[in-house]
Amino acid sequence: MRSVAAGGKSPGVGAQERFAALLEQHAGILHKTTRAYARSGADRQDLSQEIAAQLWRSFPRYDDRLPFATWMYRVAINVAISFTRRQAVRRRHFAEPERPEEMPDPSGSGAGDRELKLLERFLAGLGELDRALMLLYLDGRPHQAIAEVLGISESNVGTRVGRLKERLRRELDANAV
């Protein structure tokens, strides 16, 4: 197994540049993961920093024979799940209300706002594994890549995606006016 830096030491200057370039190239993964797992802008920023820090700490063990995006999703989702669990404990102990922040429509047109909010609400209501699965599915990742990231079988991915799509259809139909 080849890695970026030998012996588990912190990456060198060349590795820093490579890491920065890979992180910039795959910034969408960071954005999508934080949006799926954190509700407020401050939480998204905190989670983004935690993910980036963990990616950097783990970078010496990255096997460059594997797609960077798959490895990055695996790290990002694990950090996001831990973050979500810590946030839930904090809210429970400090009676902090969960206040989702309204996100502007990236197109600026306002079109699709209602559907986007319904989708975000749907994702927020899913368990950890299903939320990660839908995040990867909605990003257009093939079932094989999703299976690799989540550590489940490809057939399990297909079954779960089918069930989640049906559940989403039912919820959209129930919210149709």
C-alpha angles and dihedrals in degrees: 000000000000119000136185096249127023125238097018092279121145113281119265129235094279090050090050091057092045091048092049091050093048092046091051092046091052098036089125090069090056092048095047094046095049092046091051096047107031125059105196131050092244091051091048090052092048092047092047091054092047091051093048091048093050091046089054093047090049096042095094088062095048110122104218092204086076125070110270091221092059092049092044093051091050093053094040094050093047091051091045093052091050090047092051091051092050091048091051091051091048092050091048094050098040098034089235110171117231107240114182112212119231111246119210119238104262091218091056090224099101088228114135093017094126093048092047091052091049091050092048090049090049092051092046089055094055126096120253098267096043092047091052090046093051092046090056093041093050088049088061097248114160118248091251092057091046090051091051094050095046098036095235132117122275091239090052088054091053093048094047093046091052092050093046092049090052091048090049091049090053092049092048091049090049090052095045113115 
